[in-house]
Amino acid sequence: GVQANVPLPGVTLSEALHSPVFWKLTVALSLVMLGSTVVFVHQVAFLIGRGYDAVLAATLSGMLGLVSLPGRYVLNVLSSRVSAQTLLVISVVAQAVGIVVLVLAPSLGWLLLYVVIYGTAYGAFSPLRASVMADHFGRRTYGSITAVQGIPMALCAGLGPLAAGWLYDWLHHYELAFWLCAGAFLLAALGLIVIAQPYHEP
């Protein structure tokens, strides 16, 4: 039978909170949340400001959700060959690339490229975050650890769109806000690169 008293592998919440890796991951992931919520809240207004039709802008925004689904499938294929942390870095860098394409897009074709790049990368982010956290801290108190991590992530998710709105009110365009988002993604990717990969016993 199953032994109910065998604890799940992993660290306690207290051990995680005393781990520098937890806080480095939390800062990096919070930066990603800040950037991605700015994009989702303001992209329609950004496109309308660029002269695109409101219905087209809303349609492109809606397409991001659809495009995110193949991103999860691609992940499953790659996850057996590449570590979750490496894939997470790639997904965050791809989000930065997507934003650059969006800001510089000279035509509808480029906007569709943005939707494909950004949507795929965004779809991959949540499952990869879960995998990376499990790889580093195990399953023992996974729920508590990710819940605590979720607090600063949620704060950044809320503050990002507010800050972008303030920049728009000040500058009357979204370009700087979106460039800062791309910078936040690249900073997050750099942070994830310098965090040692979790050790697994062979």
ZADO-1210 file (C-alpha; in nm, 4 decimals, padded with zeros to 6 digits):
<atoms>
<atom x="00.0000" y="00.0000" z="00.0000" code="GLY" pos="1"/>
<atom x="00.0901" y="00.3690" z="-00.0132" code="VAL" pos="2"/>
<atom x="00.2831" y="00.4946" z="00.2866" code="GLN" pos="3"/>
<atom x="00.0908" y="00.8019" z="00.4022" code="ALA" pos="4"/>
<atom x="00.3619" y="00.9126" z="00.6463" code="ASN" pos="5"/>
<atom x="00.6364" y="00.9577" z="00.3851" code="VAL" pos="6"/>
<atom x="00.6844" y="01.3351" z="00.3450" code="PRO" pos="7"/>
<atom x="00.6952" y="01.4840" z="-00.0034" code="LEU" pos="8"/>
<atom x="01.0417" y="01.5941" z="-00.1172" code="PRO" pos="9"/>
<atom x="01.1200" y="01.9600" z="-00.0831" code="GLY" pos="10"/>
<atom x="01.1837" y="02.2436" z="00.1608" code="VAL" pos="11"/>
<atom x="00.9562" y="02.4105" z="00.4136" code="THR" pos="12"/>
<atom x="00.8116" y="02.7576" z="00.3597" code="LEU" pos="13"/>
<atom x="01.0508" y="02.8989" z="00.6189" code="SER" pos="14"/>
<atom x="01.3502" y="02.7419" z="00.4451" code="GLU" pos="15"/>
<atom x="01.2357" y="02.8822" z="00.1123" code="ALA" pos="16"/>
<atom x="01.1912" y="03.2329" z="00.2564" code="LEU" pos="17"/>
<atom x="01.5455" y="03.2190" z="00.3920" code="HIS" pos="18"/>
<atom x="01.6808" y="03.1157" z="00.0521" code="SER" pos="19"/>
<atom x="01.8387" y="03.3857" z="-00.1677" code="PRO" pos="20"/>
<atom x="01.7256" y="03.1851" z="-00.4734" code="VAL" pos="21"/>
<atom x="01.3602" y="03.2302" z="-00.3711" code="PHE" pos="22"/>
<atom x="01.3958" y="03.6093" z="-00.3587" code="TRP" pos="23"/>
<atom x="01.5958" y="03.6273" z="-00.6827" code="LYS" pos="24"/>
<atom x="01.3283" y="03.4210" z="-00.8585" code="LEU" pos="25"/>
<atom x="01.0547" y="03.6342" z="-00.7042" code="THR" pos="26"/>
<atom x="01.2112" y="03.9618" z="-00.8237" code="VAL" pos="27"/>
<atom x="01.2606" y="03.8248" z="-01.1762" code="ALA" pos="28"/>
<atom x="00.9095" y="03.6788" z="-01.1978" code="LEU" pos="29"/>
<atom x="00.7566" y="03.9989" z="-01.0566" code="SER" pos="30"/>
<atom x="00.9289" y="04.2017" z="-01.3304" code="LEU" pos="31"/>
<atom x="00.7769" y="03.9686" z="-01.5902" code="VAL" pos="32"/>
<atom x="00.4308" y="04.0137" z="-01.4385" code="MET" pos="33"/>
<atom x="00.4741" y="04.3912" z="-01.4365" code="LEU" pos="34"/>
<atom x="00.5637" y="04.3956" z="-01.8056" code="GLY" pos="35"/>
<atom x="00.2991" y="04.1503" z="-01.9214" code="SER" pos="36"/>
<atom x="00.0092" y="04.3229" z="-01.7450" code="THR" pos="37"/>
<atom x="00.1109" y="04.6585" z="-01.8946" code="VAL" pos="38"/>
<atom x="00.0958" y="04.4982" z="-02.2390" code="VAL" pos="39"/>
<atom x="-00.2425" y="04.3340" z="-02.1855" code="PHE" pos="40"/>
<atom x="-00.4051" y="04.6394" z="-02.0294" code="VAL" pos="41"/>
<atom x="-00.2696" y="04.9022" z="-02.2706" code="HIS" pos="42"/>
<atom x="-00.2010" y="04.7286" z="-02.6045" code="GLN" pos="43"/>
<atom x="-00.5451" y="04.8066" z="-02.7536" code="VAL" pos="44"/>
<atom x="-00.5133" y="05.1756" z="-02.6644" code="ALA" pos="45"/>
<atom x="-00.1565" y="05.1713" z="-02.7993" code="PHE" pos="46"/>
<atom x="-00.2704" y="05.0302" z="-03.1360" code="LEU" pos="47"/>
<atom x="-00.5636" y="05.2739" z="-03.1606" code="ILE" pos="48"/>
<atom x="-00.3182" y="05.5555" z="-03.0894" code="GLY" pos="49"/>
<atom x="-00.1106" y="05.4271" z="-03.3800" code="ARG" pos="50"/>
<atom x="-00.4121" y="05.4728" z="-03.6078" code="GLY" pos="51"/>
<atom x="-00.5391" y="05.1152" z="-03.6216" code="TYR" pos="52"/>
<atom x="-00.9113" y="05.0394" z="-03.6164" code="ASP" pos="53"/>
<atom x="-01.0476" y="04.9670" z="-03.2671" code="ALA" pos="54"/>
<atom x="-01.2024" y="04.6362" z="-03.3750" code="VAL" pos="55"/>
<atom x="-00.8743" y="04.5239" z="-03.5314" code="LEU" pos="56"/>
<atom x="-00.6840" y="04.6240" z="-03.2168" code="ALA" pos="57"/>
<atom x="-00.9249" y="04.4274" z="-02.9979" code="ALA" pos="58"/>
<atom x="-00.9094" y="04.1279" z="-03.2343" code="THR" pos="59"/>
<atom x="-00.5294" y="04.1200" z="-03.2215" code="LEU" pos="60"/>
<atom x="-00.5468" y="04.1368" z="-02.8424" code="SER" pos="61"/>
<atom x="-00.7914" y="03.8458" z="-02.8366" code="GLY" pos="62"/>
<atom x="-00.5686" y="03.6438" z="-03.0691" code="MET" pos="63"/>
<atom x="-00.2923" y="03.6484" z="-02.8072" code="LEU" pos="64"/>
<atom x="-00.4968" y="03.4141" z="-02.5912" code="GLY" pos="65"/>
<atom x="-00.5446" y="03.1683" z="-02.8768" code="LEU" pos="66"/>
<atom x="-00.1794" y="03.1783" z="-02.9785" code="VAL" pos="67"/>
<atom x="-00.0728" y="03.1086" z="-02.6182" code="SER" pos="68"/>
<atom x="-00.2202" y="02.7568" z="-02.6409" code="LEU" pos="69"/>
<atom x="00.0337" y="02.6162" z="-02.8921" code="PRO" pos="70"/>
<atom x="00.3045" y="02.7635" z="-02.6676" code="GLY" pos="71"/>
<atom x="00.2054" y="02.5136" z="-02.3999" code="ARG" pos="72"/>
<atom x="00.2228" y="02.2243" z="-02.6462" code="TYR" pos="73"/>
<atom x="00.5677" y="02.3295" z="-02.7679" code="VAL" pos="74"/>
<atom x="00.6749" y="02.3352" z="-02.4037" code="LEU" pos="75"/>
<atom x="00.5723" y="01.9763" z="-02.3463" code="ASN" pos="76"/>
<atom x="00.7765" y="01.8696" z="-02.6479" code="VAL" pos="77"/>
<atom x="01.0869" y="02.0647" z="-02.5405" code="LEU" pos="78"/>
<atom x="01.0695" y="02.0022" z="-02.1646" code="SER" pos="79"/>
<atom x="01.2176" y="01.6529" z="-02.1949" code="SER" pos="80"/>
<atom x="01.5287" y="01.7960" z="-02.3639" code="ARG" pos="81"/>
<atom x="01.5782" y="02.1407" z="-02.2084" code="VAL" pos="82"/>
<atom x="01.5534" y="02.2440" z="-01.8424" code="SER" pos="83"/>
<atom x="01.2485" y="02.4422" z="-01.7328" code="ALA" pos="84"/>
<atom x="01.4694" y="02.7285" z="-01.6151" code="GLN" pos="85"/>
<atom x="01.6390" y="02.7592" z="-01.9558" code="THR" pos="86"/>
<atom x="01.2991" y="02.7495" z="-02.1285" code="LEU" pos="87"/>
<atom x="01.1737" y="03.0165" z="-01.8877" code="LEU" pos="88"/>
<atom x="01.4641" y="03.2446" z="-01.9846" code="VAL" pos="89"/>
<atom x="01.3843" y="03.1883" z="-02.3537" code="ILE" pos="90"/>
<atom x="01.0155" y="03.2650" z="-02.2942" code="SER" pos="91"/>
<atom x="01.0957" y="03.5899" z="-02.1115" code="VAL" pos="92"/>
<atom x="01.3440" y="03.7034" z="-02.3790" code="VAL" pos="93"/>
<atom x="01.0839" y="03.6189" z="-02.6454" code="ALA" pos="94"/>
<atom x="00.8319" y="03.8408" z="-02.4641" code="GLN" pos="95"/>
<atom x="01.0854" y="04.1264" z="-02.4822" code="ALA" pos="96"/>
<atom x="01.1363" y="04.0591" z="-02.8543" code="VAL" pos="97"/>
<atom x="00.7586" y="04.0584" z="-02.9029" code="GLY" pos="98"/>
<atom x="00.7279" y="04.4012" z="-02.7414" code="ILE" pos="99"/>
<atom x="01.0061" y="04.5425" z="-02.9603" code="VAL" pos="100"/>
<atom x="00.8247" y="04.4076" z="-03.2689" code="VAL" pos="101"/>
<atom x="00.4997" y="04.5667" z="-03.1449" code="LEU" pos="102"/>
<atom x="00.6547" y="04.9098" z="-03.0854" code="VAL" pos="103"/>
<atom x="00.8429" y="04.9146" z="-03.4161" code="LEU" pos="104"/>
<atom x="00.5746" y="04.7387" z="-03.6271" code="ALA" pos="105"/>
<atom x="00.5307" y="04.9330" z="-03.9547" code="PRO" pos="106"/>
<atom x="00.2372" y="04.7250" z="-04.0796" code="SER" pos="107"/>
<atom x="-00.0300" y="04.4693" z="-03.9942" code="LEU" pos="108"/>
<atom x="00.2000" y="04.1821" z="-04.0945" code="GLY" pos="109"/>
<atom x="00.4439" y="04.2835" z="-03.8224" code="TRP" pos="110"/>
<atom x="00.1610" y="04.3057" z="-03.5704" code="LEU" pos="111"/>
<atom x="00.0676" y="03.9461" z="-03.6545" code="LEU" pos="112"/>
<atom x="00.4321" y="03.8513" z="-03.5955" code="LEU" pos="113"/>
<atom x="00.4078" y="04.0215" z="-03.2549" code="TYR" pos="114"/>
<atom x="00.0959" y="03.8190" z="-03.1737" code="VAL" pos="115"/>
<atom x="00.2729" y="03.4918" z="-03.2637" code="VAL" pos="116"/>
<atom x="00.5975" y="03.5692" z="-03.0751" code="ILE" pos="117"/>
<atom x="00.4463" y="03.7313" z="-02.7684" code="TYR" pos="118"/>
<atom x="00.1429" y="03.5029" z="-02.7452" code="GLY" pos="119"/>
<atom x="00.3527" y="03.1851" z="-02.7629" code="THR" pos="120"/>
<atom x="00.6022" y="03.3133" z="-02.5056" code="ALA" pos="121"/>
<atom x="00.3302" y="03.4376" z="-02.2711" code="TYR" pos="122"/>
<atom x="00.1462" y="03.1053" z="-02.2898" code="GLY" pos="123"/>
<atom x="00.4635" y="02.9266" z="-02.1865" code="ALA" pos="124"/>
<atom x="00.5346" y="03.1519" z="-01.8868" code="PHE" pos="125"/>
<atom x="00.2898" y="03.0222" z="-01.6230" code="SER" pos="126"/>
<atom x="00.3594" y="02.6485" z="-01.6605" code="PRO" pos="127"/>
<atom x="00.7337" y="02.7189" z="-01.6741" code="LEU" pos="128"/>
<atom x="00.7171" y="02.9307" z="-01.3586" code="ARG" pos="129"/>
<atom x="00.5434" y="02.6390" z="-01.1840" code="ALA" pos="130"/>
<atom x="00.8056" y="02.3907" z="-01.3058" code="SER" pos="131"/>
<atom x="01.0995" y="02.6097" z="-01.2043" code="VAL" pos="132"/>
<atom x="00.9590" y="02.6665" z="-00.8554" code="MET" pos="133"/>
<atom x="00.8968" y="02.2918" z="-00.8132" code="ALA" pos="134"/>
<atom x="01.2482" y="02.2124" z="-00.9404" code="ASP" pos="135"/>
<atom x="01.4070" y="02.4468" z="-00.6855" code="HIS" pos="136"/>
<atom x="01.1857" y="02.3907" z="-00.3806" code="PHE" pos="137"/>
<atom x="01.0108" y="02.0575" z="-00.4300" code="GLY" pos="138"/>
<atom x="00.6465" y="01.9698" z="-00.3675" code="ARG" pos="139"/>
<atom x="00.6437" y="01.9614" z="00.0125" code="ARG" pos="140"/>
<atom x="00.5084" y="02.3148" z="00.0662" code="THR" pos="141"/>
<atom x="00.4812" y="02.4185" z="-00.2992" code="TYR" pos="142"/>
<atom x="00.1383" y="02.5804" z="-00.2539" code="GLY" pos="143"/>
<atom x="00.2484" y="02.7990" z="00.0383" code="SER" pos="144"/>
<atom x="00.5739" y="02.8998" z="-00.1299" code="ILE" pos="145"/>
<atom x="00.4111" y="03.0050" z="-00.4566" code="THR" pos="146"/>
<atom x="00.1281" y="03.1805" z="-00.2679" code="ALA" pos="147"/>
<atom x="00.3776" y="03.3977" z="-00.0780" code="VAL" pos="148"/>
<atom x="00.5651" y="03.4627" z="-00.4018" code="GLN" pos="149"/>
<atom x="00.2353" y="03.5610" z="-00.5603" code="GLY" pos="150"/>
<atom x="00.1979" y="03.8656" z="-00.3322" code="ILE" pos="151"/>
<atom x="00.4834" y="04.0770" z="-00.4798" code="PRO" pos="152"/>
<atom x="00.3977" y="03.9410" z="-00.8249" code="MET" pos="153"/>
<atom x="00.0378" y="04.0628" z="-00.7848" code="ALA" pos="154"/>
<atom x="00.1568" y="04.4025" z="-00.6581" code="LEU" pos="155"/>
<atom x="00.3767" y="04.4448" z="-00.9662" code="CYS" pos="156"/>
<atom x="00.0929" y="04.3243" z="-01.1886" code="ALA" pos="157"/>
<atom x="-00.1264" y="04.5994" z="-01.0429" code="GLY" pos="158"/>
<atom x="00.1314" y="04.8772" z="-01.0329" code="LEU" pos="159"/>
<atom x="00.2643" y="04.8234" z="-01.3875" code="GLY" pos="160"/>
<atom x="-00.0503" y="04.9344" z="-01.5744" code="PRO" pos="161"/>
<atom x="-00.0952" y="05.2284" z="-01.3342" code="LEU" pos="162"/>
<atom x="00.2614" y="05.3455" z="-01.3994" code="ALA" pos="163"/>
<atom x="00.2149" y="05.3031" z="-01.7760" code="ALA" pos="164"/>
<atom x="-00.1076" y="05.5069" z="-01.7595" code="GLY" pos="165"/>
<atom x="00.0731" y="05.7802" z="-01.5679" code="TRP" pos="166"/>
<atom x="00.3502" y="05.7857" z="-01.8308" code="LEU" pos="167"/>
<atom x="00.0859" y="05.8121" z="-02.1031" code="TYR" pos="168"/>
<atom x="-00.0852" y="06.1039" z="-01.9272" code="ASP" pos="169"/>
<atom x="00.2525" y="06.2743" z="-01.9017" code="TRP" pos="170"/>
<atom x="00.3923" y="06.1982" z="-02.2509" code="LEU" pos="171"/>
<atom x="00.0701" y="06.1363" z="-02.4501" code="HIS" pos="172"/>
<atom x="00.2121" y="05.8153" z="-02.5996" code="HIS" pos="173"/>
<atom x="00.2895" y="05.4597" z="-02.4857" code="TYR" pos="174"/>
<atom x="00.6278" y="05.4105" z="-02.6500" code="GLU" pos="175"/>
<atom x="00.8385" y="05.4757" z="-02.3392" code="LEU" pos="176"/>
<atom x="00.6157" y="05.2543" z="-02.1229" code="ALA" pos="177"/>
<atom x="00.6449" y="04.9679" z="-02.3708" code="PHE" pos="178"/>
<atom x="01.0219" y="05.0105" z="-02.4083" code="TRP" pos="179"/>
<atom x="01.0483" y="04.9966" z="-02.0288" code="LEU" pos="180"/>
<atom x="00.8450" y="04.6736" z="-02.0358" code="CYS" pos="181"/>
<atom x="01.0901" y="04.5217" z="-02.2837" code="ALA" pos="182"/>
<atom x="01.3708" y="04.6327" z="-02.0495" code="GLY" pos="183"/>
<atom x="01.1937" y="04.4726" z="-01.7522" code="ALA" pos="184"/>
<atom x="01.1677" y="04.1433" z="-01.9428" code="PHE" pos="185"/>
<atom x="01.5382" y="04.1510" z="-02.0338" code="LEU" pos="186"/>
<atom x="01.6344" y="04.2365" z="-01.6748" code="LEU" pos="187"/>
<atom x="01.4207" y="03.9461" z="-01.5538" code="ALA" pos="188"/>
<atom x="01.5851" y="03.7123" z="-01.8057" code="ALA" pos="189"/>
<atom x="01.9298" y="03.8248" z="-01.6888" code="LEU" pos="190"/>
<atom x="01.8264" y="03.7576" z="-01.3293" code="GLY" pos="191"/>
<atom x="01.7078" y="03.4084" z="-01.4204" code="LEU" pos="192"/>
<atom x="02.0312" y="03.3356" z="-01.6098" code="ILE" pos="193"/>
<atom x="02.2497" y="03.4102" z="-01.3066" code="VAL" pos="194"/>
<atom x="02.0443" y="03.1844" z="-01.0765" code="ILE" pos="195"/>
<atom x="02.2100" y="02.8433" z="-01.0599" code="ALA" pos="196"/>
<atom x="02.0105" y="02.5616" z="-01.2172" code="GLN" pos="197"/>
<atom x="01.8478" y="02.3362" z="-00.9553" code="PRO" pos="198"/>
<atom x="02.0540" y="02.0286" z="-00.8738" code="TYR" pos="199"/>
<atom x="01.8976" y="01.6911" z="-00.9401" code="HIS" pos="200"/>
<atom x="02.0499" y="01.3687" z="-00.8215" code="GLU" pos="201"/>
<atom x="02.1204" y="01.1404" z="-01.1174" code="PRO" pos="202"/>
</atoms>
